[in-house]
Amino acid sequence: MNQAPLAHIVDDDEAIRDALEWLFQTRGVACRSWSSAEAFLDALQPDWRGCIVLDIRMDGMSGLACFDVLRERECTLPVIFLTGHGDVPMAVSALKNGAFDFVEKPFNDNDLVDLVDKALEADARKQAQIATRDTVAQRLARLTTRESEVMELILAGKYNKVIADKLNISMRTVEVHRARVFEKMGVRSAVELAQALATSGLRESREDE
């Protein structure tokens, strides 16, 4: 079971950690703080959900080095960097490498909380898409080879007669396969079928094959 989403504060400055914890808690954002990148990475689990508020400069492992490790581990948690004025170029470079955003110190409380909320929402959307993709993939795997062929022709907008002629089967057989495709995919129409595949992100990959 996935963990409840948290804003993970990673900063070696105790005063900043305390201030951010207080800020987030007063705004209803569940959070947890870490005194170093090493401590956070040692504890990090694949099922953690939420986002990371990461100081770019810390004693020991820096925020940028921590971000590199997160990418190596294929961690999808959105990362918001806390930066000093001189660190902005590094933060911009991190954005190009997949960071969610950065906030320059001293930061505006409302702006930071708004950004964290957006990061949490982005992670929730990503996880929802992953769950949908997994469900659709499982349903696709249940289709027979013939049902998959019929489904592709349905998605191409072909009528039953055209499908029957193309696959050299009867109209009745096409109707049976169509009904089974809809049942196994959990949809009621060709439009719902196309929407399910598009939402999961699997339709594009199938077309590229």
GUTORVO-942947 format. One line per 5 residues: number of its first residue (from 0); their letters; for each residue z negated, x, y negated of C-alpha. Coordinates in nm, 2 decimals. Layout:
% GUTORVO-942947
NUM	a	Z:X:Y | ...;
***
This chain:
% GUTORVO-942947
0	mnqap	0.00:0.00:0.00 | 0.09:0.13:-0.34 | -0.19:0.23:-0.58 | -0.25:0.02:-0.90 | -0.05:0.17:-1.19;
5	lahiv	-0.24:0.42:-1.41 | -0.16:0.62:-1.72 | -0.25:0.98:-1.60 | -0.38:1.19:-1.89 | -0.33:1.56:-1.82;
10	dddea	-0.48:1.78:-2.10 | -0.71:2.08:-2.10 | -0.87:1.97:-2.42 | -1.18:1.75:-2.33 | -1.19:1.60:-2.68;
15	irdal	-0.83:1.48:-2.65 | -0.89:1.35:-2.30 | -1.19:1.15:-2.41 | -1.01:1.01:-2.72 | -0.71:0.90:-2.51;
20	ewlfq	-0.92:0.75:-2.24 | -1.11:0.55:-2.51 | -0.78:0.45:-2.68 | -0.61:0.33:-2.36 | -0.92:0.15:-2.23;
25	trgva	-0.96:-0.04:-2.56 | -0.59:-0.15:-2.54 | -0.62:-0.26:-2.17 | -0.43:0.03:-2.02 | -0.58:0.16:-1.70;
30	crsws	-0.60:0.53:-1.70 | -0.74:0.85:-1.54 | -0.77:1.20:-1.69 | -0.72:1.54:-1.55 | -0.84:1.87:-1.70;
35	saeaf	-0.55:2.08:-1.58 | -0.20:2.05:-1.44 | -0.32:2.22:-1.12 | -0.59:1.95:-1.06 | -0.34:1.67:-1.12;
40	ldalq	-0.08:1.82:-0.89 | -0.33:1.89:-0.62 | -0.44:1.52:-0.62 | -0.09:1.36:-0.68 | 0.02:1.12:-0.40;
45	pdwrg	0.37:0.98:-0.34 | 0.26:0.62:-0.38 | 0.10:0.66:-0.72 | 0.24:0.43:-0.98 | 0.22:0.44:-1.36;
50	civld	0.31:0.72:-1.59 | 0.19:1.07:-1.70 | 0.08:1.17:-2.05 | 0.12:1.55:-2.03 | 0.02:1.81:-2.28;
55	irmdg	0.30:2.06:-2.32 | 0.07:2.36:-2.38 | -0.24:2.42:-2.16 | -0.43:2.71:-2.03 | -0.32:2.79:-1.68;
60	msgla	-0.01:2.60:-1.58 | 0.17:2.46:-1.88 | 0.30:2.11:-1.91 | 0.66:2.23:-1.88 | 0.58:2.41:-1.56;
65	cfdvl	0.40:2.10:-1.43 | 0.71:1.89:-1.51 | 0.92:2.14:-1.31 | 0.70:2.09:-1.01 | 0.71:1.71:-1.05;
70	rerec	1.09:1.72:-1.04 | 1.08:1.95:-0.74 | 0.86:1.70:-0.56 | 1.10:1.42:-0.67 | 0.81:1.24:-0.85;
75	tlpvi	0.96:0.94:-1.04 | 0.66:0.87:-1.26 | 0.77:0.86:-1.63 | 0.64:1.17:-1.82 | 0.54:1.15:-2.19;
80	fltgh	0.48:1.49:-2.34 | 0.22:1.55:-2.61 | 0.35:1.83:-2.83 | 0.26:2.03:-3.13 | 0.51:2.07:-3.41;
85	gdvpm	0.64:2.40:-3.28 | 0.69:2.26:-2.93 | 0.94:1.99:-3.03 | 1.25:2.19:-2.92 | 1.09:2.23:-2.58;
90	avsal	1.01:1.86:-2.56 | 1.37:1.77:-2.65 | 1.49:2.00:-2.37 | 1.25:1.83:-2.13 | 1.40:1.49:-2.23;
95	kngaf	1.74:1.61:-2.13 | 1.59:1.71:-1.80 | 1.45:1.37:-1.73 | 1.12:1.33:-1.93 | 1.06:0.98:-2.06;
100	dfvek	0.97:1.08:-2.42 | 0.74:1.29:-2.63 | 0.48:1.23:-2.91 | 0.40:1.49:-3.17 | 0.04:1.56:-3.26;
105	pfndn	-0.13:1.42:-3.45 | 0.01:1.10:-3.31 | -0.02:0.74:-3.42 | -0.24:0.54:-3.18 | -0.02:0.23:-3.18;
110	dlvdl	0.30:0.43:-3.13 | 0.15:0.62:-2.83 | 0.01:0.30:-2.67 | 0.35:0.13:-2.72 | 0.52:0.42:-2.56;
115	vdkal	0.28:0.42:-2.26 | 0.34:0.05:-2.22 | 0.72:0.11:-2.21 | 0.67:0.39:-1.96 | 0.46:0.16:-1.73;
120	eadar	0.72:-0.11:-1.76 | 1.00:0.13:-1.67 | 0.81:0.25:-1.36 | 0.75:-0.11:-1.26 | 1.12:-0.19:-1.29;
125	kqaqi	1.21:0.12:-1.09 | 0.97:0.03:-0.81 | 1.09:-0.33:-0.81 | 1.45:-0.21:-0.77 | 1.35:0.03:-0.49;
130	atrdt	1.17:-0.26:-0.31 | 1.48:-0.48:-0.35 | 1.71:-0.20:-0.23 | 1.50:-0.14:0.08 | 1.50:-0.51:0.16;
135	vaqrl	1.87:-0.55:0.11 | 1.94:-0.23:0.31 | 1.73:-0.37:0.60 | 1.92:-0.69:0.59 | 2.26:-0.50:0.58;
140	arltt	2.15:-0.31:0.89 | 2.11:-0.64:1.08 | 2.48:-0.73:1.03 | 2.72:-0.67:1.31 | 3.04:-0.47:1.25;
145	resev	3.24:-0.79:1.23 | 3.00:-0.96:1.00 | 3.01:-0.65:0.77 | 3.39:-0.68:0.76 | 3.37:-1.05:0.68;
150	melil	3.11:-0.98:0.41 | 3.33:-0.72:0.24 | 3.62:-0.97:0.23 | 3.39:-1.24:0.10 | 3.28:-1.01:-0.18;
155	agkyn	3.64:-0.93:-0.26 | 3.69:-1.31:-0.33 | 3.91:-1.38:-0.02 | 3.94:-1.73:0.11 | 3.85:-1.81:0.47;
160	kviad	4.22:-1.84:0.57 | 4.30:-1.50:0.42 | 4.00:-1.35:0.60 | 4.11:-1.51:0.93 | 4.46:-1.37:0.89;
165	klnis	4.35:-1.03:0.79 | 4.10:-0.99:1.08 | 4.32:-1.19:1.33 | 4.05:-1.44:1.41 | 4.03:-1.82:1.37;
170	mrtve	3.91:-2.00:1.06 | 3.62:-2.14:1.26 | 3.51:-1.79:1.36 | 3.52:-1.69:1.00 | 3.31:-1.98:0.90;
175	vhrar	3.05:-1.89:1.17 | 3.05:-1.52:1.05 | 3.01:-1.63:0.69 | 2.72:-1.85:0.77 | 2.55:-1.57:0.97;
180	vfekm	2.61:-1.32:0.68 | 2.45:-1.56:0.43 | 2.15:-1.63:0.67 | 2.09:-1.26:0.75 | 2.12:-1.16:0.38;
185	gvrsa	1.89:-1.44:0.26 | 2.15:-1.59:0.03 | 2.32:-1.93:-0.01 | 2.66:-1.83:-0.17 | 2.90:-1.54:-0.23;
190	velaq	2.77:-1.52:-0.58 | 2.41:-1.47:-0.47 | 2.53:-1.22:-0.21 | 2.71:-1.02:-0.48 | 2.40:-1.04:-0.71;
195	alats	2.17:-0.92:-0.44 | 2.38:-0.61:-0.38 | 2.43:-0.54:-0.75 | 2.06:-0.58:-0.82 | 1.97:-0.34:-0.54;
200	glres	2.22:-0.08:-0.66 | 2.38:-0.08:-0.31 | 2.71:-0.25:-0.40 | 2.83:0.05:-0.60 | 2.75:0.29:-0.32;
205	rede	2.94:0.07:-0.07 | 3.24:0.06:-0.29 | 3.24:0.44:-0.33 | 3.24:0.50:0.05;
***
